[in-house]
């Protein structure tokens, strides 16, 4: 399939979902004031070739999509056994910001809810909070193929509204184990969520996960193959929060959403996909973004449980 063919498919998908005005943007001011007409999709294959349509270069905060990537960094830093000692990998069926731990193990259910994401952030190695964030920023920039910037206004707003995350961090520290001081963890987590990305950046990041941890079109390894595999596994089962089961059934692509309106998806061995549209559904997932993924899963035959076609 040529670049022209793929670009035409992407544009056609955008045209089909453009008039869907369901949902509302997130209440955080930086998202509440976003242009609701913004709409974008991008695909990056394993060779690094990029296809896009719509507002694919418009930048916005990465938000919870960063959770998957920081989880991968934590796996590479301290090993899977140590990460599993702190964070489980079970779908929770709960909203992303619920204040809870498993009553038996006292671990967060998975790294895609806020409790698990805060613990994953604290497991990233570094002598202090500043160095930990610097390593996360370096990872995301490497995966995106360019130096990413911090959205300072988003970071300020996140910290002004951080009471719930601070409560979660203190709960984990009191009832289980949080490897660093709660305020420093929440501060660093808020910074990681405020890194500005475009839809093309996100497709390249997702493509790195789909390419076994190698940045598409390069020999640069951002994550080990073990970390990439575990990230994809948790994205498939937990990445879309309490709508994860429906997502696996209808879309079947390991994915992660963010309250800014972005969704990343990785088709193992094939490439990365990203979509952006600010209006969210009741689960906190982009309405038009989810429709884009559903359309592309069918158009490009991307469901991970698709039959393997045999010749002859």
C-alpha positions as CSV (number, residue, x, y, z in Angstrom):
1,X,0.0,0.0,0.0
2,X,1.5,3.4,-1.0
3,X,1.8,6.5,1.1
4,X,-0.9,8.1,-1.0
5,X,-3.2,5.1,-0.3
6,X,-2.7,5.2,3.5
7,X,-3.0,9.0,3.6
8,X,-6.3,8.8,1.7
9,X,-7.6,6.2,4.1
10,X,-6.7,8.4,7.1
11,X,-8.4,11.4,5.6
12,X,-11.5,9.4,4.7
13,X,-11.7,8.2,8.4
14,X,-11.4,11.7,9.6
15,X,-14.2,12.8,7.3
16,X,-16.4,10.0,8.6
17,X,-16.0,11.0,12.3
18,X,-15.7,14.8,12.0
19,X,-19.3,15.6,12.6
20,X,-19.5,13.6,15.9
21,X,-19.9,16.2,18.6
22,X,-20.5,13.9,21.5
23,X,-18.6,14.3,24.8
24,X,-17.0,17.3,26.5
25,X,-13.4,18.3,27.1
26,X,-11.7,17.7,30.4
27,X,-12.4,20.4,33.1
28,X,-8.7,21.3,33.6
29,X,-8.5,24.8,32.0
30,X,-5.8,23.9,29.5
31,X,-8.1,21.3,28.1
32,X,-11.4,23.0,28.7
33,X,-10.4,25.8,26.4
34,X,-9.0,23.6,23.7
35,X,-10.3,24.1,20.1
36,X,-13.0,21.4,19.9
37,X,-12.7,21.3,16.2
38,X,-9.1,19.9,16.3
39,X,-8.9,16.5,14.8
40,X,-5.9,14.4,13.8
41,X,-4.6,11.0,13.1
42,X,-1.1,9.7,12.3
43,X,0.5,6.3,11.6
44,X,4.2,5.4,11.7
45,X,5.3,2.1,10.4
46,X,8.3,0.1,11.6
47,X,10.5,1.6,9.0
48,X,9.8,5.1,10.3
49,X,7.5,6.2,7.4
50,X,4.9,8.6,8.6
51,X,1.3,9.1,7.4
52,X,-1.0,11.7,8.8
53,X,-4.2,13.7,8.3
54,X,-5.8,16.6,10.0
55,X,-4.1,18.7,12.7
56,X,-1.3,16.2,13.2
57,X,1.3,18.8,14.1
58,X,-0.8,20.6,16.8
59,X,0.7,20.1,20.2
60,X,-1.0,19.3,23.5
61,X,-0.1,17.7,26.9
62,X,0.6,13.9,26.8
63,X,-1.2,13.3,30.1
64,X,-1.9,9.7,31.0
65,X,-0.5,8.3,27.8
66,X,2.9,8.8,29.5
67,X,1.9,6.2,32.1
68,X,2.6,3.3,29.7
69,X,6.0,4.6,28.8
70,X,7.2,5.4,32.4
71,X,6.0,1.9,33.4
72,X,8.4,0.5,30.7
73,X,11.2,2.6,32.0
74,X,10.6,1.4,35.5
75,X,10.7,-2.3,34.3
76,X,14.1,-1.6,32.6
77,X,15.4,0.2,35.7
78,X,14.5,-2.2,38.5
79,X,13.4,-5.3,36.8
80,X,10.0,-6.9,36.3
81,X,10.0,-8.8,39.6
82,X,10.6,-5.6,41.6
83,X,7.9,-3.7,39.6
84,X,5.4,-6.5,40.3
85,X,6.2,-6.4,44.0
86,X,4.8,-2.8,43.9
87,X,2.2,-2.8,41.1
88,X,-0.2,-5.6,39.9
89,X,-1.2,-6.1,36.2
90,X,-4.9,-6.8,36.7
91,X,-7.7,-4.8,35.0
92,X,-9.5,-2.8,37.8
93,X,-12.8,-1.9,36.2
94,X,-12.5,1.4,38.1
95,X,-12.2,5.0,37.0
96,X,-8.5,6.0,36.5
97,X,-8.4,8.3,39.6
98,X,-10.1,6.0,42.1
99,X,-8.4,6.1,45.5
100,X,-7.9,2.4,46.2
101,X,-5.5,-0.5,46.7
102,X,-6.1,-4.2,46.4
103,X,-7.2,-5.2,49.9
104,X,-5.0,-8.3,49.9
105,X,-1.8,-7.4,48.3
106,X,-2.1,-3.6,49.0
107,X,-0.8,-3.0,45.5
108,X,-2.4,-0.7,42.9
109,X,-4.3,-3.0,40.4
110,X,-2.2,-1.9,37.4
111,X,0.1,0.9,36.2
112,X,-2.5,2.6,34.1
113,X,-4.6,3.9,37.0
114,X,-3.2,6.9,38.9
115,X,-2.2,4.9,42.0
116,X,-0.1,2.5,39.9
117,X,1.3,5.3,37.7
118,X,2.5,7.2,40.8
119,X,4.3,4.1,42.0
120,X,5.8,3.4,38.6
121,X,7.1,7.0,38.5
122,X,8.7,6.6,41.9
123,X,10.5,3.4,40.7
124,X,12.3,5.2,38.0
125,X,15.9,5.5,39.1
126,X,17.5,8.8,39.9
127,X,19.2,10.6,42.8
128,X,16.3,13.0,43.2
129,X,12.9,14.0,41.7
130,X,14.5,16.4,39.2
131,X,16.8,13.7,37.8
132,X,13.9,11.2,37.6
133,X,11.9,13.6,35.5
134,X,14.9,14.3,33.3
135,X,15.2,10.6,32.5
136,X,11.5,10.3,31.7
137,X,11.8,13.4,29.5
138,X,14.8,11.9,27.7
139,X,12.9,8.6,27.1
140,X,9.9,10.3,25.6
141,X,12.0,12.6,23.4
142,X,14.0,9.6,22.2
143,X,10.9,7.7,21.2
144,X,9.4,10.8,19.5
145,X,12.6,11.5,17.6
146,X,12.9,15.1,18.8
147,X,13.4,17.2,21.9
148,X,10.0,17.5,23.6
149,X,9.0,20.6,25.6
150,X,7.2,21.0,28.9
151,X,3.8,22.7,28.8
152,X,4.4,25.0,31.8
153,X,0.8,26.1,32.1
154,X,-0.5,22.6,32.1
155,X,2.1,21.7,34.8
156,X,1.0,24.7,36.9
157,X,-2.6,23.8,36.6
158,X,-1.9,20.1,37.4
159,X,-0.2,21.1,40.7
160,X,-2.9,23.5,41.6
161,X,-5.4,20.6,41.3
162,X,-3.2,17.9,42.7
163,X,-5.1,17.2,46.0
164,X,-6.5,13.9,44.8
165,X,-3.1,12.6,43.5
166,X,-1.5,13.7,46.7
167,X,-4.1,11.8,48.6
168,X,-3.4,8.7,46.5
169,X,0.3,9.0,47.0
170,X,0.0,9.5,50.8
171,X,-2.3,6.5,51.0
172,X,0.2,4.3,49.1
173,X,3.0,5.5,51.4
174,X,0.9,4.8,54.5
175,X,-0.6,1.4,53.6
176,X,2.0,-0.1,51.2
177,X,5.3,1.2,49.8
178,X,6.1,4.3,47.9
179,X,9.8,4.6,47.2
180,X,9.9,8.4,47.4
181,X,8.3,11.3,49.2
182,X,4.7,11.8,48.1
183,X,4.9,15.4,47.1
184,X,8.0,14.8,45.0
185,X,6.4,11.9,43.3
186,X,3.2,13.9,42.5
187,X,5.3,16.9,41.3
188,X,7.3,14.6,38.9
189,X,4.2,12.8,37.8
190,X,2.5,16.1,37.0
191,X,5.6,17.2,35.0
192,X,5.6,13.9,33.0
193,X,1.9,14.4,32.1
194,X,2.5,18.0,31.0
195,X,5.1,17.2,28.3
196,X,3.8,18.6,25.0
197,X,3.4,16.3,22.0
198,X,1.8,16.2,18.6
199,X,-0.2,13.4,17.1
200,X,2.8,12.6,14.9
201,X,5.0,12.4,18.0
202,X,2.6,10.1,19.6
203,X,2.4,7.8,16.6
204,X,6.2,7.6,16.6
205,X,6.2,6.8,20.4
206,X,3.6,4.1,19.8
207,X,5.6,2.8,16.9
208,X,8.6,2.3,19.2
209,X,6.4,0.0,21.4
210,X,5.2,-1.8,18.3
211,X,8.8,-2.2,17.1
212,X,9.9,-4.1,20.1
213,X,11.4,-1.0,21.8
214,X,13.4,0.2,18.8
215,X,12.6,3.7,17.5
216,X,11.1,3.2,14.0
217,X,13.5,3.7,11.2
218,X,16.6,3.6,13.4
219,X,18.7,1.2,15.5
220,X,18.1,3.3,18.6
221,X,16.7,1.1,21.5
222,X,14.5,3.1,23.8
223,X,13.1,0.2,25.8
224,X,14.2,-3.4,26.1
225,X,12.1,-6.0,24.3
226,X,10.9,-7.3,27.7
227,X,9.7,-3.9,28.8
228,X,8.0,-3.2,25.5
229,X,6.2,-6.5,25.6
230,X,5.0,-5.9,29.2
231,X,3.8,-2.4,28.3
232,X,1.8,-3.7,25.3
233,X,0.3,-6.4,27.5
234,X,-0.9,-3.9,30.1
235,X,-2.1,-1.4,27.5
236,X,-4.3,-4.1,25.9
237,X,-6.0,-5.2,29.1
238,X,-6.0,-1.9,31.1
239,X,-5.1,1.0,28.9
240,X,-8.6,2.2,28.3
241,X,-9.6,2.1,31.9
242,X,-13.2,0.9,32.7
243,X,-14.0,0.5,29.0
244,X,-11.0,-1.8,28.4
245,X,-13.1,-4.9,27.7
246,X,-15.2,-3.2,25.1
247,X,-12.1,-1.8,23.5
248,X,-10.4,-5.2,23.2
249,X,-13.6,-6.6,21.6
250,X,-14.2,-3.8,19.1
251,X,-10.7,-2.4,18.4
252,X,-8.2,-5.0,19.6
253,X,-5.2,-2.8,19.6
254,X,-3.0,-2.2,22.7
255,X,-3.8,1.4,23.5
256,X,-3.6,4.2,26.1
257,X,-5.7,7.3,26.3
258,X,-5.2,10.7,27.9
259,X,-7.5,13.4,29.2
260,X,-6.1,15.9,26.6
261,X,-8.0,13.9,24.0
262,X,-5.1,11.8,22.6
263,X,-5.0,8.0,22.1
264,X,-1.9,6.0,21.2
265,X,-2.1,2.4,19.9
266,X,0.6,-0.1,18.9
267,X,0.1,-2.8,16.4
268,X,2.9,-5.3,17.2
269,X,5.3,-5.7,14.3
270,X,3.3,-3.3,12.1
271,X,3.4,0.2,13.5
272,X,2.1,2.9,15.8
273,X,-1.1,4.9,15.6
274,X,-2.3,8.1,17.3
275,X,-5.4,10.1,17.2
276,X,-6.4,13.4,18.8
277,X,-9.8,15.1,19.5
278,X,-10.5,16.9,22.8
279,X,-14.1,15.8,23.5
280,X,-14.1,12.9,26.0
281,X,-16.7,10.2,26.8
282,X,-17.7,9.2,30.4
283,X,-14.6,7.0,30.7
284,X,-12.2,9.9,29.9
285,X,-11.4,8.6,26.4
286,X,-11.6,10.7,23.2
287,X,-14.9,10.1,21.5
288,X,-13.8,10.8,18.0
289,X,-10.3,9.3,18.7
290,X,-11.9,6.0,19.7
291,X,-14.0,6.0,16.6
292,X,-10.9,6.6,14.5
293,X,-9.2,3.6,16.0
294,X,-12.3,1.4,15.5
295,X,-12.4,2.4,11.8
296,X,-8.7,1.9,11.3
297,X,-8.7,-1.5,13.0
298,X,-11.2,-2.6,10.4
299,X,-9.7,-0.8,7.4
300,X,-6.1,-1.9,8.0
301,X,-6.9,-5.3,9.7
302,X,-5.1,-4.4,12.9
303,X,-7.1,-6.4,15.6
304,X,-4.5,-8.4,17.5
305,X,-6.8,-11.5,17.4
306,X,-7.2,-11.4,13.7
307,X,-6.7,-14.8,12.0
308,X,-3.3,-15.4,10.4
309,X,-3.8,-15.6,6.7
310,X,-2.2,-18.6,4.9
311,X,-1.1,-18.7,1.3
312,X,-2.7,-21.4,-0.9
